[in-house]
């Protein structure tokens, strides 16, 4: 993959010159990658379901509506940041979703219940 402004080159013996003996190599050619499209900044969109969780309810976080990856897969990393939460119980779910670059994180109600119990 090359980004705009980067150069692309051929090997010296890869191409033949047009209208010349096809056995005569054209030499190394270099061109700069250009585009008329402007770069679109990625925009993360996080949706949570259900909007209000009841005791023992699973919670689903989804970034599926995020935009701006320009045809490439998003690099996904789930974390609680610097929040002071009982991450030990829930860390396995974040790690698994991050490792698979999943745009969906589901935390079962039993894991949420255990996390709340361990933090009190």
C-alpha positions in Angstrom: 0.0 0.0 0.0 1.3 3.4 -0.9 0.1 6.8 0.4 -0.2 10.0 -1.7 3.2 11.6 -2.2 5.1 8.3 -1.9 7.0 7.0 -4.9 6.5 3.7 -6.9 9.3 2.3 -8.9 9.8 -0.5 -11.4 12.8 -2.8 -11.7 15.2 -1.8 -14.5 14.4 -4.9 -16.5 10.6 -5.2 -15.8 9.2 -3.1 -18.7 10.0 -2.7 -22.4 10.0 0.7 -24.1 7.0 1.3 -26.4 7.9 1.1 -30.2 11.3 -0.3 -29.4 12.7 -3.8 -29.6 10.6 -5.7 -26.9 13.8 -7.4 -25.7 15.2 -4.0 -24.8 14.4 -2.9 -21.2 13.0 0.5 -20.6 15.0 1.0 -17.5 13.8 1.8 -14.1 10.7 4.1 -13.9 9.5 6.1 -10.9 6.2 7.9 -10.4 4.7 9.7 -7.4 1.3 8.5 -6.1 -1.4 11.2 -6.5 -5.1 11.4 -5.8 -7.8 14.0 -6.3 -9.6 12.7 -3.2 -9.2 14.5 0.1 -8.4 12.4 3.2 -11.4 11.7 5.4 -10.6 11.5 9.1 -12.0 8.4 10.8 -14.9 9.1 13.1 -15.7 6.6 15.9 -19.3 6.0 16.7 -20.1 3.9 19.8 -23.5 2.4 20.4 -24.5 0.7 23.6 -27.4 -1.9 23.9 -29.5 -2.0 25.9 -29.6 1.7 26.8 -30.4 0.7 30.4 -29.1 -2.6 31.8 -31.0 -4.6 34.4 -29.3 -6.9 36.9 -27.8 -9.9 35.0 -28.3 -8.2 31.6 -25.6 -8.5 28.9 -24.2 -5.2 27.5 -23.2 -4.9 23.9 -20.9 -2.0 22.7 -20.7 -1.6 19.0 -18.5 0.6 16.8 -20.0 -0.8 13.6 -21.3 2.6 12.5 -17.8 4.2 12.7 -16.7 5.8 9.4 -13.6 7.0 7.6 -11.5 3.9 7.3 -11.2 4.4 3.5 -11.8 0.8 2.7 -9.3 -0.5 5.3 -10.2 -2.3 8.4 -10.2 -0.2 11.6 -7.6 -0.9 14.2 -9.7 -1.6 17.2 -8.6 -1.5 20.9 -11.1 -1.8 23.7 -10.2 -0.5 27.1 -11.5 1.3 30.1 -8.9 4.0 29.8 -8.0 5.5 33.2 -11.4 4.7 34.7 -11.3 3.2 38.2 -13.4 0.1 37.6 -13.1 -3.6 38.4 -11.2 -4.4 35.3 -9.8 -7.8 36.4 -13.1 -9.6 35.9 -13.9 -7.9 32.6 -10.4 -7.6 31.1 -10.6 -11.0 29.2 -13.6 -9.7 27.2 -11.8 -6.5 26.2 -8.6 -8.4 25.4 -10.4 -10.9 23.2 -12.4 -8.2 21.3 -9.2 -6.2 20.8 -7.2 -9.2 19.6 -9.7 -10.0 16.9 -10.2 -6.3 16.0 -13.9 -6.8 16.6 -16.1 -3.7 16.3 -18.5 -5.4 18.8 -17.8 -6.1 22.4 -20.3 -8.1 24.4 -20.0 -8.5 28.1 -22.3 -11.2 29.6 -24.5 -10.2 32.5 -22.8 -12.7 34.7 -19.4 -11.0 34.1 -20.9 -7.6 34.8 -22.5 -8.9 38.0 -19.2 -10.4 39.1 -17.3 -7.2 38.4 -19.8 -5.1 40.4 -19.6 -7.7 43.3 -15.8 -7.6 43.4 -15.7 -3.8 43.4 -18.0 -3.4 46.4 
